[in-house]
Amino acid sequence: MIASSLILTGLALLGMPLFAVIAAAALYGFHTEGIDLAAVSIEIKRLASIPVLLAIPLFTFAGYLLGESNAPRRLVRVSNAVLGWFPGGLALVAILACALFTAFTGASGVTIVALGALLYPALQEAGYPNNFNLGLITSSGSLGILFAPSLPLILYGVVSQQLSLDQPISIDDLFLAGIFPGLLMLAVLTAWAIVVRKRSDKGTATTEFTLRECLQAMREAIWELPFPFLLLGSIYSGMLAVSEAAALTVVYVFIVEVLVYREIPLRDLARITRESMVMVGGILVILGVSLASTNFIIDIELPARLFDTIREHIDSRWAFLALLNLLLLGVGMMLDIFSALVILVPLLLPVAISYGIHPIHLGIVFLANMQLGYFTPPVGLNLFIASYRFERPILELYRATLPFFFLLLGAVLTITYWPQLSLFLID
């Protein structure tokens, strides 16, 4: 078993696709236990019976449509017209725009690429320090993961539901649980933006508020402004299931961006569909083989043995959470969030429950750490995307993001050790 694990780890480091590594581990595990290898294909087929899984391709396609349109530009214009009048206003515009865009697309790198071209020059022109601008966009690129309809939140719920836990986990509860932790992160960065602005120009406003510009910006985005409220309201109120809300999202975004604004030619739909479904296909393949691997892990009682081992050295829930934060920060630097979810959640969730940690609280802690790991030096993915996007040395990105890292680390620790922040709306 140890030798096979080392071989698979070596193959992964040499570039073997992650789904192939996980599938090979599951096949080998079932073979050693004398279980029919058809169990792997059965688990992959079982994915089709999970209703909420329909939300993943639908939300992904809608996010790609938004990214191809001029919706980001209109979003920034409206936010700046409404909020740009007070100190730190443009920075707040950047924070909110990045968070909203990431929540809908599920990919932080896409946010940096799509919004960076709009926000970085605007922040430069407004007189914000260069390091602050780079750090703000790089760190804000991963904000929004905790807000509905975030794909990582949905995927955590899907994976958790396959573990047959005593405490049921619903996607709707996860959406509710992410509201206050996500707002805490936004508030921390907003406060820092106000401080930086006051230091740089004694608190003068970025732009003057004019009713005319505000009305023009809202008129330009009149079809898009109601949609977030319609979507989130229908989910949080329970009027629509997550998969139904995803279908509504696709129909609404298609009508607005393709038929009303006509910013996406019909000939481009095939390309956009292909690109979005390639991403979805990767997620679903990894998820399918991971479910098979999860069954093997449960059969050999690996979580129980892992808990017994950890318990020998750590008997406090708070110490376990501290160790978990360190682990997830490291994982967040090395793995994309989707792979980390399907690999680690089946192992960590039963152990966390044994320490008395609510599974929904664990999900928020997990995603908050992964969000931070995206720009944690030295190998956070967003650092390299921002370095490429803005043509800046990676060491400059390290320095620029450090203040944001420590600020959001404080927010992550607050989320970790204050469970009610996540559980208040679902208790």
Secondary structure in CASP SS format (residue, H / E / C, confidence):
PFRMAT SS
TARGET T0000
AUTHOR 0000-0000-0000
METHOD secondary structure of the structure
MODEL  1
M C 1.00
I H 1.00
A H 1.00
S H 1.00
S H 1.00
L H 1.00
I H 1.00
L H 1.00
T H 1.00
G H 1.00
L H 1.00
A H 1.00
L H 1.00
L C 1.00
G C 1.00
M C 1.00
P C 1.00
L H 1.00
F H 1.00
A H 1.00
V H 1.00
I H 1.00
A H 1.00
A H 1.00
A H 1.00
A H 1.00
L H 1.00
Y H 1.00
G H 1.00
F H 1.00
H H 1.00
T H 1.00
E C 1.00
G C 1.00
I C 1.00
D C 1.00
L C 1.00
A H 1.00
A H 1.00
V H 1.00
S H 1.00
I H 1.00
E H 1.00
I H 1.00
K H 1.00
R H 1.00
L H 1.00
A H 1.00
S H 1.00
I C 1.00
P H 1.00
V H 1.00
L H 1.00
L H 1.00
A H 1.00
I H 1.00
P H 1.00
L H 1.00
F H 1.00
T H 1.00
F H 1.00
A H 1.00
G H 1.00
Y H 1.00
L H 1.00
L H 1.00
G H 1.00
E H 1.00
S C 1.00
N C 1.00
A H 1.00
P H 1.00
R H 1.00
R H 1.00
L H 1.00
V H 1.00
R H 1.00
V H 1.00
S H 1.00
N H 1.00
A H 1.00
V H 1.00
L H 1.00
G C 1.00
W C 1.00
F C 1.00
P C 1.00
G C 1.00
G H 1.00
L H 1.00
A H 1.00
L H 1.00
V H 1.00
A H 1.00
I H 1.00
L H 1.00
A H 1.00
C H 1.00
A H 1.00
L H 1.00
F H 1.00
T H 1.00
A H 1.00
F H 1.00
T H 1.00
G C 1.00
A C 1.00
S H 1.00
G H 1.00
V H 1.00
T H 1.00
I H 1.00
V H 1.00
A H 1.00
L H 1.00
G H 1.00
A H 1.00
L H 1.00
L H 1.00
Y H 1.00
P H 1.00
A H 1.00
L H 1.00
Q H 1.00
E H 1.00
A C 1.00
G C 1.00
Y C 1.00
P C 1.00
N H 1.00
N H 1.00
F H 1.00
N H 1.00
L H 1.00
G H 1.00
L H 1.00
I H 1.00
T H 1.00
S H 1.00
S H 1.00
G C 1.00
S C 1.00
L C 1.00
G C 1.00
I C 1.00
L C 1.00
F C 1.00
A C 1.00
P C 1.00
S C 1.00
L H 1.00
P H 1.00
L H 1.00
I H 1.00
L H 1.00
Y H 1.00
G H 1.00
V H 1.00
V H 1.00
S H 1.00
Q H 1.00
Q C 1.00
L C 1.00
S C 1.00
L C 1.00
D C 1.00
Q C 1.00
P C 1.00
I C 1.00
S C 1.00
I H 1.00
D H 1.00
D H 1.00
L H 1.00
F H 1.00
L H 1.00
A H 1.00
G C 1.00
I H 1.00
F H 1.00
P H 1.00
G H 1.00
L H 1.00
L H 1.00
M H 1.00
L H 1.00
A H 1.00
V H 1.00
L H 1.00
T H 1.00
A H 1.00
W H 1.00
A H 1.00
I H 1.00
V H 1.00
V H 1.00
R H 1.00
K H 1.00
R H 1.00
S H 1.00
D H 1.00
K C 1.00
G C 1.00
T C 1.00
A C 1.00
T C 1.00
T C 1.00
E C 1.00
F C 1.00
T C 1.00
L H 1.00
R H 1.00
E H 1.00
C H 1.00
L H 1.00
Q H 1.00
A H 1.00
M H 1.00
R H 1.00
E H 1.00
A C 1.00
I C 1.00
W C 1.00
E C 1.00
L C 1.00
P H 1.00
F H 1.00
P H 1.00
F H 1.00
L H 1.00
L H 1.00
L H 1.00
G H 1.00
S H 1.00
I H 1.00
Y H 1.00
S C 1.00
G C 1.00
M C 1.00
L C 1.00
A C 1.00
V H 1.00
S H 1.00
E H 1.00
A H 1.00
A H 1.00
A H 1.00
L H 1.00
T H 1.00
V H 1.00
V H 1.00
Y H 1.00
V H 1.00
F H 1.00
I H 1.00
V H 1.00
E H 1.00
V H 1.00
L H 1.00
V H 1.00
Y C 1.00
R C 1.00
E C 1.00
I C 1.00
P C 1.00
L H 1.00
R H 1.00
D H 1.00
L H 1.00
A H 1.00
R H 1.00
I H 1.00
T H 1.00
R H 1.00
E H 1.00
S H 1.00
M H 1.00
V H 1.00
M H 1.00
V H 1.00
G H 1.00
G H 1.00
I H 1.00
L H 1.00
V H 1.00
I H 1.00
L H 1.00
G H 1.00
V H 1.00
S H 1.00
L H 1.00
A H 1.00
S H 1.00
T H 1.00
N H 1.00
F H 1.00
I H 1.00
I H 1.00
D H 1.00
I C 1.00
E C 1.00
L H 1.00
P H 1.00
A H 1.00
R H 1.00
L H 1.00
F H 1.00
D H 1.00
T H 1.00
I H 1.00
R H 1.00
E H 1.00
H H 1.00
I C 1.00
D C 1.00
S C 1.00
R H 1.00
W H 1.00
A H 1.00
F H 1.00
L H 1.00
A H 1.00
L H 1.00
L H 1.00
N H 1.00
L H 1.00
L H 1.00
L H 1.00
L H 1.00
G H 1.00
V H 1.00
G H 1.00
M H 1.00
M H 1.00
L C 1.00
D C 1.00
I H 1.00
F H 1.00
S H 1.00
A H 1.00
L H 1.00
V H 1.00
I H 1.00
L H 1.00
V H 1.00
P H 1.00
L H 1.00
L H 1.00
L H 1.00
P H 1.00
V H 1.00
A H 1.00
I H 1.00
S H 1.00
Y C 1.00
G C 1.00
I C 1.00
H C 1.00
P H 1.00
I H 1.00
H H 1.00
L H 1.00
G H 1.00
I H 1.00
V H 1.00
F H 1.00
L H 1.00
A H 1.00
N H 1.00
M H 1.00
Q H 1.00
L H 1.00
G H 1.00
Y C 1.00
F C 1.00
T C 1.00
P C 1.00
P C 1.00
V C 1.00
G C 1.00
L H 1.00
N H 1.00
L H 1.00
F H 1.00
I H 1.00
A H 1.00
S H 1.00
Y H 1.00
R H 1.00
F H 1.00
E C 1.00
R C 1.00
P C 1.00
I H 1.00
L H 1.00
E H 1.00
L H 1.00
Y H 1.00
R H 1.00
A H 1.00
T H 1.00
L H 1.00
P H 1.00
F H 1.00
F H 1.00
F H 1.00
L H 1.00
L H 1.00
L H 1.00
G H 1.00
A H 1.00
V H 1.00
L H 1.00
T H 1.00
I H 1.00
T H 1.00
Y H 1.00
W C 1.00
P C 1.00
Q H 1.00
L H 1.00
S H 1.00
L H 1.00
F C 1.00
L C 1.00
I C 1.00
D C 1.00
END
